[in-house]
Amino acid sequence: MSLVAPHGTKKELVSRLLGDSARAREIERARGMSRVQVSTREAGDILMIGIGAFSPLIGFMGRDEYESVLADMRLASSDPGVLWPLPVTLAVESPDFAVGDEIALYEGDLLLATMRVEEIYEVDRKRECEAVYMGQGTRNSEEFWRLADEEHPGVRQVMASGRYYVAGPVVVLSEKDFRQRYGDAYLTPADARKLFADRGWQDIAAFQTRKPMHRSQEYFCKVAQELVDGLFIHAVVGSPAADEVDAEIRFACYQALVENYFNGERTVLGVLPLEMRYAGPREALLHAIIRQNFGCSQILIGRDHAGVGDFYGLFEAQAIFDTLWEDALVIRPIKIDWTFWSKKNGGMASLKTAPTDDPDDRVVLSGSKFRWMLHQRRAGEVPPEFSRPEVLRILEKYFSRLSAIKTR
């Protein structure tokens, strides 16, 4: 038995993270390099390149690669074109270095990586945003921009970034403190592949999550478990959006669910130190590539995957998989319909399985309404069919603490 191959024509993980002895030498060399501050998103991308989660990328994209990704979702440097749906770029406002230089990439005072500059180019950030973020939820460019500047965090980040992109391979020197914070749940693709192989798994379904899981998500994770050898609950713990729950609190919620409601022999909980782009369907493809690199053969794609507001169609992230060319991906989507608690069934159901189309039969509660209830100290109004009590207790305590801080 063998796991699915990593993404790319070479079918191997591409890691740019140095070992201890080589790392010490590179850190010393970095002292003489120009320092460049990176954003939290770029810091996450550096780590993804370092551990091989972004295989086959070895660094930040040059213009040809960038333009090919925007236009065709392909890497221009590969033949045949390898699927890559989102630009991975390093932005600066006014570079004080030149092509051929080596630079040191910092997040605050922490040295993350060094980079050999191969290209510096100016970009049209509005064009990038329209290519990446404008889904079926907005009909045209004018409507998109009427909403995007204020309501789309991915667009805001791109538009606030520097005018120039810097391209070149990186050498990664730090994994930050994720292993200390999350212990065994912090897995590199190589770690995960070894763990899956040691368990004798071949078919693994990945579930991408960035919010506390509710009963609908638990339901379709368990539906997937009936089809595969194991489930990989892979939680994004990069910097959250302003209105999202802190990563450590979300992780505690996932732990409570796995410990109390999942078969531990068939479930692995891991964390992914990446920042969300909220790019809807294109980001769903990136999430699939990452999980293929981790050894997963399938990925769960539900309603509005990687979405924000009304920028994308509810099932647009599912439909994009049907537009890909043959062999673009090895990993396959498990497409989940709208799920809810059916009063008549006395359990979870979907639009495909519910015995009636009566809206009154359904307990549907959005994540945003759920958060609003907790913010308003109205946890008692959350239907028990929506959230497990262990999760609700963690979140109620968290939001109570937030409310106390705000009223001081």
N, C-alpha and C positions, 0 to 999 in steps of 0.2 A: 504494500500500500504506500501511496505517496500523496503529499499535499499538492495543491495547485502550484504552478510555477509563478514566481514573481512577475510583475508587469514589465513589458519591454521585449525587444527582440532577442536579447541575450539570456533572458529567463533566469536571471540571478539577482540577488539583492546587491544594491550598490550602497555601501556604507562609507561615509566620509568622516566618521568619528575616530580620532586618534586614540591609541592605547596610552598607558600611563607614561612610559619612558619617552616616546615620541612627542607626547603632549607637552611634557615639561620643556623639551627643546624648542617646540614651536611657540610656547608662551614666552620664552626668553627672546626669541626672534621678534615677536610681536611688539616688543617694547620700542623698537625703532620704526614702527609703521605709523602712518596717519590713522587717527582714531575716528571712526564713523559710528554715530549712534543709530540704532535700528528701532523700529516700532515693535510693539508687542506682537503684531501679526508676523512681521519679518523674523522676529526671534523664534516664533513657533515654526516657521518654515525652515529656518536654519537647523533646528533640532530634527525636523522630519527628514531633511537631506542627510543629516549626520547618522541617524540610526537606520536609514534605508527605507523608511516609510514612503518616501517620494521616489523610490527607484522607478525609472533609471536616471533621474536627475542627479547631477553632480554639483550644481550651483545655480546662480540666478541667471535668468534668460537674457540672451541678446536680442537685438531687434528682429532678426529673421524668425527666431523661435517665437518671440512674443506675437508678431503679426500672424504667424501661422496658427497659433493657438486661438487668437481672437477670431480669425476667419474660418478655420476648418477644424479646430479642436485636435490638431495633430502637431507633433514635434517635427519641425522642418529638418532637423539634423539626422533624422532616422529614415531608413529606406527598407521596407515601406513605412509610411508615416505611422508613428505610434500615437495612440490616443492620449491626449492631455487636454483637459477642458478649461483650465484656469491659468492665467499668467502667474508665474512665481518670480517676483521682481523685487529689487532693492532700490528704493527711491532716495534721492538726495536733492537738496535745494540748489546748492552751488558747490560742486566738487572742488576741493583744493588738492587734487591729485590727478594723475594722467593715466592714460592707457599704458599698461606695462608695469605700473606700480603695484605694490602689495599693500593692503590696508587691513586694519584690525577692526572687527565688528563688535561693538559693545552694546549692552542693554544696561543703561545706568553705569555702574562701576564694574560690571561683570563682563569679562572678555568671553565672547561666545565662539568666535571663529576668526580665521584669517582668510583673505581672498586675494587672488591675483586678478587685477582689472584687465579685462579683454576688450571692453567696449563701454562707452558712455553715450547715451542717446536721449533725445528729448521726445516726449510722447504727448499725444492728445488724450488727456485723461477723460474728457467727456465721451469721446468715442469708445474708449475702453469700457466705461461704465455702461453704455448702451449695449455693447456686445455681450458683456458678462452678466449684467443684472436686469436687463429689461425682458421680463417674461410675458406670458399671455395675460397676466392680470392687468397690465397697462396696454392700451390699444396703440399708442404712438409715442413718438419722442416727446412731444409737448406735454402730454399727460404724465409721462414718466418723470420728467424733470419738475413738474409742478409738485410732485410728492417726494421725489428721491432725496433732495438736498436735506430735508428735515426728517424724513421718516425711514430712510434706509441706511443702517449703520455701515454696510460695506461701501456704499457710494460715498458717504461722508468721509470715510477713511481714505479712499483713493483721492478724492478731491482735495483733501487736506495734506496730502503727501507732497514730496518734492517734485520739481519739474523734470528732473533727469533720472533715468534708470541706469544702474551700473551693473554690468554683466561680468560673470566669470565664475570659475570653480571655487568652492569653499573647502576649507579644512576645519572641521568642527572640534572645539576644545572643551565644551561644557554641556552637560545634560541638565544644568541648573539643579534644583533641589527636589525634583519630582520623585526620585527613588526614595529620598528620606521622608517625603510627605505621604507617599502612597504605598510604600513597601513593595510586596510581591505583585501588586496590581499594576505597577509601572513595568511594562513589557516592551522590549524592542521587537521588531519583526522576527529577528533570529530567536529571541527568547520564546515568543509565542509559538513559532513553528516547532521548536524543540518540545514545548509543553504539550502541544496537540499530538505530536508524534509519539511521545512517551505514553499518552493516554490511549493510543491506538486509533485516534480519530483520522478520518480522511475527508469526510464531508462536514464542513463547519459553516454555520450561519452566523453572520455578524449582525448585531443590532447597534446602530449608531444612536447615541442619545446625548442631549445637552440640557435636559430638564429633568426634574424629579419624575420618575415613571409612575403613571397611573394605571388603572386596571385594563384599559384598552391596550396599552403597550405591553403589559404583562401577558395579556391574552394572545397577541399575535407572536410574541416570543415563544410561547408554549406551543402554538400551532406549528411554528417552524421546527421546534425540537422534536416533533413527531416525525419529521422528514429527514433529519440529519443525525450525525453521530454526536455533535455537541453544539452548544450555543456560546458565542463570544459576545457578551455585553460590553461594549467598548464606549466608554464615556469620555466626551470631550471636556477637558479640564483646563484649557487655555483661558486667557482673560475673557470673562463673560461680558455680555452687553450690560448696560447700566441697570436694566430692570430685571435681570436674571439672578437666580439664587447662587450664592457663593459656591465655588467648586467643591470645597470640603464638605459642605452641608449636603449637596447633591450626592456626593460619593457615599456619605453615611446612609442616605436613603437607599441607594443601590445595594449597599451591604445588607441592610435590614431586609430588603426584598429577597435577595439571593439566599440569605441564611434561613429565612422563614418559609419561603414559598417556591423555591426552585430545587431541583435535584442537583446537589452539589457535585455529584460525579459526572454530570453532563453539562455543567455550566462553568464558564470562566468569566470573571469580572476583571476588566482591564481599564486603564486610563490612557487617553491620548492627549498629550500636551500641545494641542493645536488650537488656534483661534478660529472661530466661525467667520466665514465671509458672507453668509446669508445669500448665496448665489443660486438658490433653488436647484433647478435641474442640472446645471453645470456642476454645482457642488456635489450633487448626488453621485455624479460620475467620479469626481475626485475621491469621495468617500469610498466608492467601490474599489478604485485603484489601490487606495491605502489598505483596505481590508484584504484584497488579493495578495498584496505584499506581506501581510501578516499571516497568510496561509488559509484564508477563508475561501470557500467555494461559492457561497451565496451571501447576499446582503438583503436585509429587510428594508423595503421602501414603502413607507406609508403615505398618509395624506400630508401634503405640503412639506415634504422633506426639505430641510435646510431653508425653509421659507421665512419671510417676515412680512407682516401686514398683508396686503392684498396684491403683492407684486407678481405673484405666480398663480397659475391655475392649480386647483387643489391636487390634481394628479399629473401635473406637468412633469414632475421629477420621475414618475414612472414611465411616461410616454417617451422620454428622451432615449431610454435604453433601446426602444424599437427602431430608432433612426440610425443606429450605429452600423458600420460596415462589418462584414464577416470577420471574426477573430479579433475584433477591436478589444474585447475583454474576455478573459476566461471566466471570471466570477459572474454569476447570474443573479438578477434581482428576484426576490420573492415579493410580489406586489400584494399589498394588503388593502382591502377596501375600508370604507368608513366603518369604524367599530364603536359599539356602545353597549350598555346594559339593557337587556330586554326583560321587561317586567313579566311578560308572559312566559318566557323561557326560564326566568329565575337565574339568569347567567349572562355571560358575554355573548354577543352575536355581531354580525356584520350585515351590510346591505345584501350580501349573497346568501346569508343563512337565517336571517330573521323570519319568523313565521308570519309577520304582518308588516305592512308599510304604514301603520298608524303611528304618527309622531309621538302620541301620548304613551306609547309602549316603551319609548326609548329614554334612557337617562344619558343625556349628552352634556358634558361640561368641558368647556375649552380650558386649555392651560392658562390663558390670560384671566378668565373668570375665576379659576381656582386660585391664582395668585392674588387677585383682588380680594377674595373672601378672607384669605389669610392675612393680607395687609390690613384689612379692616377688623381684624380680631373676630372673624365670624366663622371659625373653623367648625363650630357646631352645626353650621348649615351645609357643610360639604356632605353630599350624599355618601353613605358608607359604600355604595356600589362603585364609587369613583376612585377611592384611594384606600389602601391598606392602613389599618390603625397605627402600625409601627412607623410608617412613613409620615402620616399626619401628625403624630406626636413630635417628630423631629422638626418638621416644618413649622408647626405651631410655636414651638419654643424659639425657633430662629426668628420668626416674624415678630414675636412678642419682644424679643431683645432689640430688634430694629426699631420698633415703635417706642420703646423706652428711651433709646438713644435720641430719637428725633424730638421727644417731648422735654428733654433736659434743657 
